[in-house]
Amino acid sequence: MKAFTSRFRLGTPSAHSQVNNEQDNDFSASRASNIIEFRVHDDLSPQKHPVGSFDHDLASGKYKKQWNCWRDFETWLAAEQESHALEFRLVNTYTGSSLYTRQLRYVCSRAGTGGQKEYNKLHPDWNRKRGPKRTDCKCTLIVKQYPDTSMVLGNYSDIHNHDLGNANLPFTQIPKATREYIAGLLRLKVAPEHILKMLHRGVYDHDELFTQDLDENYVASCMEFIELRDIRRIEKEIEAEAIRLHPDDGQSTTLWVQRLRDKGHLLAFKSKTDPVPPGSNLAHNLFLLVIQTNWQRQIFAKYGDKLVCIDATHNVTMYENLNLTTLVVRDKWGHGVPVSWMLASNGPKETITYFLKANQLQSPATIPRRIISDLNWAQIHSCINVYNTIILLCWWHVLHAWQQHFSIPTYPELWALLKNWIRITNQVEFDATWIKIKSMAPPGFIEYLERYWMPEHVVRMWSAVFRTGRSILEDCDTNMLIEAWHGVLKGKFLYGKRNHRLDHLINTLLNHVLPYYALKQRRQDLGFEGPDLELKKRQDVLCRSQVYTKSDIIQVEGSDSKYLVQSKSNPSQVYEVDIKTYTCTCLDYPLISFCKHICAVQRLFDEPGTPPDGVQTCPNVSSLPSPPSLAQPSAGNIPEGFSGPKPHALIVIAEKLERLASRLRRPQKKDETTPALAILEDALDEMLLATETSSVLPAAQHLAPAVNARSVMMPGIKTKRTRAGDKAYGAGASSGSKAKKGD
């Protein structure tokens, strides 16, 4: 600043003095004496900077912490938290226009969130593992960034009102960097169990197991105390990125339904607000979703004409009364495979009938011969109405229902007799046992059996007298295949949780369950799981037939193809073998259309047609051709006045066709093609063309997404698990070994 000179006059002339010029001249000398002259020199004091700028903060002495860049600050902050087992929480961020870029304020995590929670503890007197986290700690950290420099200044007040180090570890959370590290490993498909071992430093090193604890100054890391559930929680967050197509479960489900429809996996869908399809008799507020993928449709066509199991299960979503009904088929290895799913908010006869008709529409050529169910009349009536098939009641559920109506310790002989009675295949013996049961059972139990279990149409469902003549793929007496499926779903894929969103369940079924079963089928088909049921049975027959000698077999007089074979287990029993028709009267023959008696006759009497090793004697399901595409039948294909065969006749025709297929697959010495086979082929073509293909599903209708589509489309969310009114084994809360007694 340059020096300069200035003058000024003390006092101001009045108006009167200005008028009188003469008087001014007289006093000019006196006015000149009032003029003061001064000189201003350079300001030597320090220059002042704007408050809040980098120079001002640096000179103020408040910001004693300095870092060259933001990355250095983050490194220091992470080291500070780790060395003292601290956790800082960012609470405020300010901007200062041109003076500073931003100012961030951190507080100790034990300072609290700034307010009191409205939640009142239900049991405040209970002793908890950890005390309260909030201590109103006054520790603060303020850092500032500036526009013209990369340096970061900080004001750190490290005064805490709680212990630091290992004593503070239980009140800290997993650091953000650790969470990102775990998430990266999970995205690389590293198993959560292996990640846990990587994080637990020294825990799995048995040579130096926690030797660092001997050091009093050693501060542990929170990574050492991460649990598997913490990693699972991060894993679920990653899965949610691809599963939750919308924050609202209703709209997310709608998007999943559209994906299923585009891929051809959707059989039916109705939200709570959609109109009822014409002629379906469904409830107006019903939620319904039916899923069957192309792979499931192929498996159903491959195995579904033999045996199908049906049942429902509960507690797979967070919605009240939303049950999952599944159709399960039995493959050649005796394992169950789910081939169709229905999610419905209720399960009356109309809902199950609609589900079965939707499956029938997609696979009209596949008609199950037998269906296993528990004593659920809605399921039973629906299966009979749609498929007109034979219903088998699960023996486990039958015996479980019986044992609820008497005391087993009081009547142990009755319980042993009942378990044997259900397996008797001879009608005379069955009736004799029933008379014996009535003589020793309490009157109330006899009345219960006569009312609910002894009507003829019910006896046919559970008695072994009516379960003869089944193939090995149909030889199943319980519904354990579908119960095992429920266990796999809830235990393996849903991790025992019962409050999943609906979109999570759909994703689990499509992207986890189906690949699991598809790989399992692939392993079986390629021989990794050994021979199938048919081949194992045939190998067993060949082995057991070696005990027979010619003295055990008598050729029937007047016939060159019939033989009488004495039973080894019951010498008074004799079975008739007809080599020409390739049949036997024993109970084992229907399993694979082959038995030890036929094998013994062929071996000892050198009969032709002995199947070579490795060739199955019954139709191989996997080798059957795929069903042809069906066309709409024309009026010219149906004779006038023809009403069709009776239901029983249809079953007999199907059995004869299978027997014929079994014989045609046997090795032949020469071509035995006859004109009758050509006529049969033409008749079969006409029957296939006449298969019903009329539409069942209504026209697709969609509901515009609402503000909260979940409340509009979904059932109500479960609030409490109730056992009192649930029917045992009826898809209620009680199931399995915990079924309600007395039901």
C-alpha positions in Angstrom: 0.0 0.0 0.0 1.5 3.4 -1.0 1.7 6.4 1.4 -0.4 9.5 0.5 -1.0 13.1 2.0 -4.4 14.6 2.7 -5.8 17.8 4.2 -9.1 18.6 5.9 -10.6 21.6 7.8 -12.0 21.5 11.3 -15.5 23.1 11.5 -18.0 24.2 8.8 -18.8 27.9 7.8 -22.4 29.0 8.7 -24.9 30.5 6.2 -24.5 34.0 7.7 -20.8 34.0 7.2 -21.2 33.0 3.5 -23.4 36.1 2.9 -21.1 38.5 4.5 -17.9 38.3 2.3 -16.2 41.1 4.1 -16.3 39.4 7.4 -14.9 36.2 5.8 -11.9 38.1 4.6 -11.3 39.5 8.0 -11.2 36.1 9.6 -9.2 34.3 6.8 -6.1 34.0 8.9 -8.0 32.4 11.8 -9.6 29.8 9.4 -6.3 28.9 8.0 -5.1 27.9 11.4 -7.8 25.2 11.6 -6.5 23.1 8.6 -4.8 19.8 9.6 -2.4 17.9 7.4 -1.7 14.0 7.8 0.1 11.2 6.0 -1.1 7.5 5.7 1.7 4.8 5.6 1.6 1.1 4.5 -0.4 -1.4 6.7 2.1 -3.8 8.2 -0.6 -6.1 10.0 -1.3 -9.7 8.7 -3.8 -10.1 5.8 -7.3 -11.5 6.9 -8.8 -14.5 5.0 -12.5 -15.2 4.5 -14.0 -17.3 7.3 -14.4 -20.9 6.1 -11.7 -20.9 3.5 -8.7 -23.2 3.5 -6.2 -20.5 4.7 -8.6 -19.4 7.5 -9.2 -22.9 8.8 -5.5 -23.8 8.6 -4.5 -20.6 10.5 -7.3 -21.0 13.1 -5.7 -24.0 14.8 -9.0 -25.9 15.0 -8.3 -28.4 12.3 -5.2 -30.1 13.6 -5.6 -33.2 11.4 -4.3 -32.9 7.8 -4.3 -35.4 4.9 -2.8 -35.0 1.5 -6.0 -36.3 -0.3 -9.3 -37.9 0.4 -8.0 -41.4 -0.1 -5.4 -40.8 2.7 -8.3 -39.7 5.0 -10.2 -42.9 4.2 -7.2 -45.0 5.0 -6.7 -43.2 8.3 -10.3 -43.5 9.2 -10.3 -47.3 8.5 -7.1 -47.7 10.6 -8.5 -45.6 13.4 -11.7 -47.7 13.6 -9.8 -51.0 13.4 -7.2 -50.1 16.0 -9.7 -48.9 18.6 -12.7 -51.1 17.6 -14.6 -48.0 16.8 -17.4 -47.3 14.3 -18.1 -43.8 12.9 -21.4 -42.8 11.4 -21.8 -39.9 8.9 -24.6 -37.6 10.2 -24.3 -34.3 8.3 -22.9 -33.0 5.0 -22.6 -29.3 4.2 -21.4 -27.3 1.1 -19.8 -23.9 1.3 -20.0 -22.5 -2.3 -16.6 -21.2 -3.3 -15.0 -21.3 0.2 -15.0 -25.1 0.6 -16.3 -28.0 -1.4 -18.0 -29.9 1.5 -17.9 -30.4 5.2 -18.7 -33.8 6.7 -19.5 -34.5 10.3 -19.0 -38.0 11.8 -20.0 -39.1 15.3 -19.3 -42.3 17.2 -21.9 -45.0 16.5 -22.7 -45.1 20.2 -23.9 -41.5 20.2 -27.4 -42.6 19.1 -29.6 -41.6 16.2 -30.7 -38.3 17.6 -34.1 -39.2 19.1 -35.9 -41.6 21.4 -37.6 -44.7 19.8 -41.4 -45.0 20.2 -41.0 -48.8 20.7 -41.6 -50.0 24.3 -39.9 -53.2 25.3 -42.4 -55.9 26.0 -40.2 -57.4 28.7 -37.9 -54.7 30.0 -36.9 -56.9 32.9 -35.4 -59.6 30.8 -31.6 -59.9 30.9 -30.1 -59.5 27.4 -26.8 -60.7 26.1 -25.6 -57.1 25.3 -26.4 -53.9 27.1 -27.8 -50.8 25.3 -25.6 -49.5 22.5 -26.5 -45.9 23.0 -24.3 -44.0 25.5 -24.6 -40.4 24.1 -20.9 -40.5 23.3 -19.5 -37.0 22.5 -16.8 -38.1 20.1 -17.0 -36.1 16.8 -14.9 -35.8 13.6 -15.3 -32.9 11.2 -13.5 -33.0 7.9 -13.5 -30.4 5.1 -12.5 -30.4 1.4 -11.6 -27.3 -0.5 -11.8 -26.3 -4.2 -8.2 -25.2 -4.8 -6.3 -27.9 -3.0 -6.5 -31.7 -2.6 -5.6 -31.4 1.1 -8.2 -32.4 3.7 -8.4 -30.8 7.1 -10.0 -32.4 10.1 -11.2 -31.5 13.6 -11.1 -34.6 15.7 -12.4 -34.8 19.3 -11.6 -38.3 20.5 -13.3 -38.1 23.9 -15.4 -41.2 24.5 -17.6 -42.1 27.5 -17.3 -45.8 27.0 -14.5 -48.4 26.8 -12.6 -48.9 23.6 -10.9 -51.9 22.0 -12.2 -55.4 22.5 -14.9 -54.2 25.0 -16.5 -52.2 22.2 -16.5 -54.9 19.5 -20.0 -56.3 20.3 -21.5 -52.9 19.5 -19.9 -52.6 16.0 -21.2 -53.6 12.6 -19.5 -55.2 9.7 -17.5 -52.5 7.9 -18.6 -51.4 4.4 -15.4 -52.6 2.8 -15.8 -56.1 4.3 -19.4 -56.2 3.1 -18.3 -55.3 -0.4 -15.5 -58.0 -0.2 -18.1 -60.6 0.8 -20.5 -59.5 -1.9 -17.7 -59.8 -4.5 -16.9 -63.4 -3.4 -20.6 -64.3 -3.5 -21.0 -63.0 -7.0 -18.1 -65.2 -8.0 -20.2 -68.2 -6.6 -17.8 -68.8 -3.7 -19.7 -70.9 -1.1 -20.7 -68.9 2.1 -19.1 -71.6 4.3 -15.7 -71.1 2.5 -16.0 -67.3 2.8 -16.6 -67.7 6.5 -13.3 -69.7 6.9 -11.5 -67.0 5.0 -12.7 -64.3 7.2 -12.1 -66.1 10.5 -8.4 -65.4 10.9 -6.7 -68.0 13.0 -9.9 -69.9 14.0 -9.2 -72.8 11.6 -5.5 -72.8 12.1 -5.2 -75.4 14.8 -1.5 -74.9 15.3 -2.0 -71.3 16.4 -5.5 -71.4 17.6 -6.2 -67.9 19.1 -2.6 -67.5 20.3 -3.0 -63.7 19.7 -5.4 -63.6 22.7 -2.4 -64.0 25.0 -1.3 -60.5 24.0 -3.1 -58.0 26.2 -2.7 -55.2 23.7 -4.2 -57.2 20.8 -7.4 -55.8 19.4 -9.6 -58.3 17.6 -11.3 -57.5 14.3 -15.1 -57.7 13.8 -14.4 -60.0 10.8 -13.4 -62.7 13.2 -16.9 -62.8 14.6 -18.9 -62.7 11.4 -21.4 -65.6 11.4 -22.8 -67.6 8.5 -26.2 -65.8 8.9 -24.4 -62.5 8.2 -23.1 -63.8 4.9 -26.5 -65.4 4.1 -28.1 -62.0 4.6 -25.7 -60.4 2.1 -26.3 -63.2 -0.3 -30.1 -62.6 -0.1 -29.5 -58.9 -0.8 -27.6 -59.9 -4.0 -30.3 -62.3 -5.0 -32.9 -59.7 -4.4 -31.4 -57.5 -7.2 -32.5 -60.1 -9.7 -35.6 -61.4 -7.9 -37.4 -58.3 -6.8 -38.4 -56.8 -10.1 -40.3 -54.1 -8.2 -40.2 -53.0 -4.5 -43.9 -53.9 -4.3 -44.4 -57.7 -4.3 -47.7 -57.4 -6.2 -46.1 -55.5 -9.2 -43.0 -57.7 -9.0 -45.2 -60.8 -9.3 -47.0 -59.3 -12.2 -43.7 -58.8 -14.0 -42.8 -62.4 -13.2 -46.1 -63.6 -14.6 -45.4 -61.7 -17.8 -42.0 -63.5 -18.1 -43.7 -66.8 -17.6 -46.3 -66.0 -20.2 -43.6 -65.0 -22.7 -41.7 -68.3 -22.2 -44.8 -70.4 -22.4 -44.5 -71.5 -18.7 -47.8 -70.0 -17.5 -50.9 -72.2 -17.5 -53.2 -69.9 -15.6 -53.2 -66.7 -13.6 -55.9 -64.8 -11.7 -55.3 -62.0 -9.2 -57.7 -61.1 -6.4 -59.3 -58.5 -8.6 -59.5 -60.3 -11.9 -62.9 -61.5 -13.0 -63.7 -65.2 -12.6 -63.2 -67.2 -15.9 -66.5 -68.3 -17.3 -67.6 -71.7 -16.2 -64.8 -72.2 -13.7 -66.9 -71.5 -10.5 -63.8 -70.1 -8.9 -64.1 -67.7 -5.9 -64.2 -64.0 -6.8 -61.4 -63.1 -4.5 -59.2 -66.0 -5.4 -55.5 -65.6 -6.2 -54.3 -68.3 -8.6 -51.1 -69.0 -10.3 -50.4 -72.3 -12.3 -46.8 -72.9 -13.5 -45.5 -75.7 -15.8 -42.3 -75.3 -17.8 -41.5 -77.0 -21.0 -39.1 -79.4 -19.2 -41.8 -80.3 -16.7 -44.3 -80.9 -19.6 -41.8 -83.4 -21.2 -41.3 -85.2 -17.9 -45.1 -85.4 -17.4 -45.5 -86.9 -20.9 -42.7 -89.4 -20.1 -43.9 -90.7 -16.7 -47.3 -89.2 -16.1 -49.3 -92.0 -17.7 -48.4 -94.4 -14.8 -48.6 -92.8 -11.4 -49.1 -89.2 -10.2 -49.1 -87.9 -6.6 -51.0 -84.7 -5.6 -50.8 -82.8 -2.4 -50.6 -79.2 -1.0 -48.2 -77.6 1.5 -48.3 -74.4 3.5 -45.9 -71.8 4.9 -44.0 -71.2 1.7 -44.8 -67.4 1.5 -45.7 -64.6 3.9 -49.3 -64.6 2.7 -52.1 -66.1 4.7 -53.7 -69.3 3.4 -51.6 -69.3 0.2 -50.8 -73.0 -0.4 -48.6 -74.6 -3.0 -50.2 -77.6 -4.7 -47.8 -79.9 -6.6 -48.2 -82.8 -9.1 -45.3 -85.3 -8.7 -44.6 -88.2 -11.0 -42.5 -91.3 -10.2 -39.5 -91.8 -12.5 -37.9 -95.1 -13.5 -35.6 -94.9 -10.5 -38.5 -94.5 -8.0 -37.8 -90.8 -7.3 -40.4 -88.1 -7.4 -40.2 -85.2 -9.9 -42.5 -82.1 -9.6 -44.2 -81.5 -12.9 -46.7 -78.7 -12.2 -47.4 -76.1 -9.4 -50.4 -74.2 -8.3 -50.3 -71.3 -5.9 -53.8 -70.6 -4.7 -55.3 -68.7 -1.7 -57.9 -71.5 -1.2 -58.2 -75.1 -2.1 -61.8 -76.2 -2.7 -62.9 -78.7 -5.4 -63.4 -75.9 -8.0 -59.8 -74.6 -7.6 -58.2 -78.0 -7.9 -60.4 -79.0 -10.9 -59.3 -75.8 -12.7 -55.6 -76.7 -11.9 -56.0 -80.2 -13.3 -57.9 -79.1 -16.4 -55.1 -76.5 -17.2 -52.6 -79.4 -17.1 -54.9 -81.6 -19.1 -55.1 -79.0 -21.8 -51.3 -78.8 -22.1 -50.8 -82.6 -22.1 -54.1 -84.1 -23.5 -52.4 -87.4 -24.5 -51.1 -88.0 -20.9 -53.7 -89.6 -18.7 -52.5 -90.9 -15.3 -53.7 -94.4 -14.6 -53.4 -94.0 -10.9 -53.3 -90.9 -8.6 -52.2 -91.1 -4.9 -53.7 -88.6 -2.5 -54.5 -88.3 1.2 -58.2 -88.4 2.3 -58.9 -84.9 0.8 -62.3 -85.2 -0.9 -61.7 -82.0 -2.9 -58.6 -83.5 -4.5 -60.2 -86.9 -4.9 -63.3 -85.6 -6.7 -61.3 -83.3 -8.9 -59.0 -86.1 -10.0 -61.9 -88.4 -10.8 -63.8 -85.6 -12.7 -60.9 -84.6 -14.8 -59.0 -87.8 -15.5 -61.5 -90.5 -14.5 -58.7 -92.5 -12.9 -58.0 -94.9 -10.1 -57.5 -93.1 -6.7 -55.1 -94.6 -4.2 -55.1 -93.4 -0.6 -51.7 -93.0 1.1 -51.2 -95.9 3.5 -49.2 -93.7 5.9 -52.0 -91.2 6.2 -54.7 -93.9 6.5 -52.8 -95.6 9.4 -52.1 -92.3 11.0 -55.8 -91.4 10.9 -56.8 -94.7 12.4 -54.3 -94.5 15.3 -55.9 -91.2 16.4 -59.1 -93.0 17.4 -57.8 -95.5 19.9 -54.9 -96.0 22.4 -52.1 -98.0 20.9 -50.5 -99.0 24.3 -54.0 -100.3 25.3 -54.6 -102.2 22.1 -51.2 -103.3 20.8 -52.5 -106.4 19.1 -55.2 -104.3 17.3 -52.5 -102.0 16.0 -50.4 -104.8 14.6 -53.5 -106.4 13.0 -54.5 -103.1 11.4 -51.0 -102.6 9.9 -51.3 -106.1 8.4 -54.9 -105.8 7.3 -54.2 -102.9 5.0 -51.6 -105.0 3.1 -53.8 -108.2 2.6 -54.3 -108.9 -1.1 -56.8 -111.8 -0.8 -60.4 -110.8 -0.4 -61.3 -113.8 1.7 -58.5 -113.2 4.1 -59.4 -109.5 4.1 -63.0 -110.2 5.2 -61.8 -112.6 7.9 -59.5 -110.1 9.4 -62.2 -107.5 9.4 -64.4 -109.8 11.5 -61.5 -110.3 13.9 -60.9 -106.6 14.2 -64.6 -106.0 15.1 -64.3 -108.6 17.9 -61.4 -106.9 19.6 -61.6 -103.2 18.8 -63.6 -100.7 21.0 -67.1 -99.9 19.7 -66.3 -96.2 19.0 -63.4 -97.2 16.7 -65.6 -99.8 14.9 -68.3 -97.1 14.3 -65.6 -94.8 13.0 -64.3 -97.4 10.5 -67.7 -98.3 9.3 -68.7 -94.8 8.7 -65.6 -93.3 7.1 -63.5 -96.2 5.8 -65.6 -99.3 5.0 -67.9 -98.0 2.3 -67.0 -100.0 -0.9 -65.8 -96.9 -2.9 -63.5 -96.0 0.0 -62.2 -99.5 0.6 -61.1 -99.7 -3.1 -58.9 -96.7 -2.4 -56.9 -98.1 0.5 -57.1 -101.9 0.5 -54.3 -103.9 -1.1 -57.0 -106.2 -2.5 -57.5 -103.7 -5.2 -53.9 -102.8 -5.8 -52.9 -105.9 -7.8 -51.7 -105.9 -11.4 -49.6 -102.7 -11.2 -46.4 -102.2 -13.1 -43.2 -101.4 -11.2 -43.5 -97.7 -11.9 -47.0 -97.8 -10.3 -45.9 -99.9 -7.3 -46.2 -97.2 -4.7 -48.5 -97.2 -1.7 -47.7 -93.9 0.1 -47.5 -90.3 -0.7 -44.0 -90.0 0.6 -42.7 -88.9 -2.8 -44.5 -85.6 -2.5 -43.8 -85.3 1.2 -40.1 -85.7 0.4 -40.5 -83.0 -2.2 -42.0 -80.7 0.4 -39.0 -81.4 2.7 -36.5 -80.6 -0.1 -38.3 -77.4 -1.0 -38.6 -76.0 2.6 -35.3 -77.3 3.9 -32.9 -77.2 1.0 -34.2 -74.3 -1.1 -36.2 -72.1 1.4 -33.8 -72.6 4.3 -36.6 -73.3 6.7 -38.1 -69.8 6.4 -41.8 -69.3 6.0 -42.1 -65.5 5.3 -40.8 -65.2 1.8 -42.2 -62.9 -0.8 -44.1 -64.5 -3.6 -41.6 -63.4 -6.3 -38.8 -65.1 -4.2 -40.8 -68.4 -4.3 -41.3 -68.1 -8.0 -37.6 -67.5 -8.6 -36.8 -70.4 -6.3 -39.0 -72.8 -8.2 -37.8 -71.8 -11.6 -34.1 -71.1 -11.1 -33.2 -73.4 -8.2 -35.6 -76.3 -8.0 -35.9 -77.2 -11.7 -32.1 -77.2 -12.4 -31.7 -79.5 -9.4 -34.2 -82.0 -10.6 -33.1 -81.7 -14.3 -29.4 -82.5 -13.3 -30.6 -85.4 -11.2 -32.6 -86.8 -14.1 -29.5 -86.3 -16.4 -27.3 -88.2 -14.0 -29.8 -91.1 -13.8 -30.2 -91.3 -17.6 -26.4 -91.5 -18.1 -25.9 -94.2 -15.5 -24.4 -92.3 -12.6 -27.1 -93.5 -10.2 -27.0 -97.2 -11.3 -29.7 -99.3 -13.0 -33.3 -98.2 -12.9 -36.1 -100.1 -11.1 -37.0 -102.3 -14.1 -33.4 -103.4 -14.8 -32.7 -104.1 -11.1 -35.9 -106.1 -10.9 -34.9 -108.1 -14.0 -31.5 -108.8 -12.6 -33.1 -110.0 -9.3 -35.5 -112.3 -11.3 -32.6 -113.9 -13.2 -30.7 -114.5 -10.0 -33.7 -116.0 -8.1 -34.7 -118.2 -11.0 -31.6 -120.3 -10.5 -33.0 -122.1 -7.5 -35.6 -123.8 -9.7 -35.1 -127.3 -11.1 -37.1 -129.4 -13.5 -38.7 -131.2 -10.6 -40.4 -128.0 -9.6 -42.1 -127.5 -13.0 -44.8 -129.6 -14.6 -45.9 -129.2 -18.2 -49.7 -129.1 -18.7 -51.0 -132.1 -20.6 -52.3 -131.3 -24.0 -50.5 -127.9 -24.2 -47.0 -127.2 -25.5 -46.8 -123.7 -24.0 -48.3 -124.0 -20.5 -46.4 -125.0 -17.4 -47.2 -125.3 -13.7 -44.4 -123.9 -11.4 -44.4 -124.6 -7.7 -43.8 -121.6 -5.4 -40.6 -121.7 -3.3 -42.0 -119.5 -0.5 -45.3 -121.4 -0.3 -45.1 -125.0 -1.6 -48.9 -125.4 -1.7 -49.1 -122.5 -4.2 -48.7 -123.3 -8.0 -48.4 -120.7 -10.7 -49.4 -121.2 -14.4 -46.9 -120.0 -17.0 -47.9 -119.6 -20.6 -44.9 -119.1 -22.8 -46.9 -118.4 -25.9 -48.7 -115.4 -24.4 -45.7 -114.7 -22.1 -47.8 -114.5 -18.9 -47.7 -115.8 -15.4 -50.3 -115.9 -12.6 -47.9 -114.8 -9.9 -48.1 -111.4 -8.2 -44.7 -110.3 -9.4 -45.4 -110.7 -13.1 -47.2 -107.4 -13.7 -44.3 -105.4 -12.3 -42.1 -105.8 -15.4 -44.2 -108.4 -17.4 -41.5 -110.9 -16.5 -40.9 -113.1 -13.4 -38.6 -115.9 -12.1 -41.2 -118.6 -13.1 -41.1 -117.6 -16.8 -37.3 -117.3 -16.6 -37.0 -120.8 -15.1 -39.3 -122.4 -17.7 -37.3 -120.8 -20.5 -34.0 -121.9 -19.0 -34.9 -125.5 -18.1 -37.1 -126.3 -21.1 -35.2 -124.4 -23.8 -38.2 -122.3 -24.8 -37.7 -119.7 -27.5 -37.9 -116.0 -26.9 -35.5 -115.8 -23.9 -34.6 -112.1 -23.5 -30.9 -111.5 -23.9 -29.0 -109.8 -21.1 -29.6 -106.0 -20.9 -32.9 -106.1 -22.8 -35.9 -105.1 -20.7 -39.1 -107.2 -21.1 -41.6 -104.4 -20.3 -42.0 -101.2 -22.3 -39.3 -98.8 -21.7 -41.0 -95.5 -20.9 -38.0 -93.4 -22.1 -38.0 -95.1 -25.5 -41.6 -94.5 -26.3 -42.1 -91.9 -29.1 -43.2 -88.5 -28.3 -47.0 -87.9 -28.6 -47.9 -86.5 -32.0 -49.4 -83.1 -32.3 -53.2 -83.4 -31.9 -55.7 -81.9 -34.4 -59.3 -80.9 -33.8 -61.5 -84.0 -34.4 -63.9 -83.7 -37.3 -67.4 -85.0 -37.4 -66.5 -87.6 -40.0 -64.2 -89.4 -37.6 -66.9 -90.2 -35.1 -69.6 -92.7 -36.0 -73.1 -91.5 -35.6 -74.7 -92.4 -32.3 -71.4 -93.5 -30.8 -71.3 -92.5 -27.1 -67.8 -94.0 -26.3 -66.8 -96.9 -24.1 -67.5 -97.1 -20.4 -64.9 -95.8 -18.0 -63.9 -99.3 -16.9 -63.6 -100.4 -20.5 -61.1 -97.5 -21.2 -58.8 -98.9 -18.4 -59.1 -102.4 -19.8 -58.2 -101.2 -23.3 -55.2 -99.3 -21.9 -54.0 -102.4 -20.1 -54.3 -104.6 -23.2 -52.4 -102.1 -25.3 -49.5 -102.2 -22.8 -49.5 -105.9 -22.8 -49.4 -105.9 -26.6 -46.5 -103.3 -26.5 -44.6 -105.6 -24.2 -44.9 -108.6 -26.5 -44.0 -106.6 -29.6 -40.8 -105.4 -28.0 -39.7 -109.0 -27.3 -37.0 -110.3 -29.7 -38.7 -112.1 -32.6 -37.1 -114.8 -34.8 -38.9 -113.5 -37.9 -41.1 -110.7 -39.0 -44.5 -111.4 -37.5 -46.3 -108.3 -39.0 -49.9 -109.2 -39.7 -52.7 -107.2 -41.3 -54.3 -106.9 -37.9 -51.4 -104.6 -36.8 -52.0 -102.3 -39.8 -55.7 -102.1 -38.9 -54.8 -101.4 -35.3 -52.4 -98.6 -36.3 -55.2 -96.9 -38.3 -57.6 -97.2 -35.4 -55.0 -95.7 -33.0 -54.5 -92.7 -35.3 -58.2 -92.1 -35.3 -58.3 -92.3 -31.5 -55.5 -89.8 -31.2 -57.2 -87.4 -33.5 -60.4 -87.7 -31.5 -58.6 -86.6 -28.3 -60.3 -83.6 -26.6 -58.4 -80.4 -27.2 -61.0 -77.7 -26.4 -59.8 -74.6 -24.6 -60.0 -74.4 -20.8 -58.2 -71.1 -20.0 -60.0 -67.8 -20.3 -58.8 -64.8 -22.3 -55.8 -63.1 -20.7 -56.8 -60.1 -18.7 -54.4 -57.8 -16.8 -54.9 -55.4 -13.9 -53.2 -52.1 -14.1 -50.6 -51.8 -11.4 -51.9 -49.9 -8.4 -50.0 -47.8 -5.8 -49.8 -50.9 -3.7 -50.4 -53.9 -5.9 -49.6 -56.4 -3.2 -52.6 -55.5 -1.1 -54.8 -55.6 -4.2 -53.6 -58.8 -5.9 -52.3 -60.9 -3.0 -53.9 -62.6 0.0 -53.5 -61.0 3.4 -50.1 -61.3 5.1 -49.8 -63.9 7.8 -49.8 -62.5 11.3 -49.8 -65.6 13.5 -49.5 -69.3 13.0 -52.7 -71.0 14.1 -53.1 -74.7 14.8 -56.6 -74.9 16.4 -58.7 -75.2 13.3 -56.3 -76.8 10.9 -57.1 -80.1 9.4 -54.4 -82.7 9.9 -52.5 -83.3 6.6 -54.9 -81.0 4.8 -52.3 -78.4 3.9 -52.9 -76.7 7.2 -50.4 -75.6 9.9 -50.2 -79.1 11.4 -48.5 -81.7 9.3 -46.3 -84.8 9.5 -45.5 -86.0 12.9 -47.2 -82.9 14.5 -50.6 -83.5 13.0 -53.5 -82.6 15.3 -54.6 -85.6 17.3 -58.2 -86.7 17.0 -58.8 -85.3 13.5 
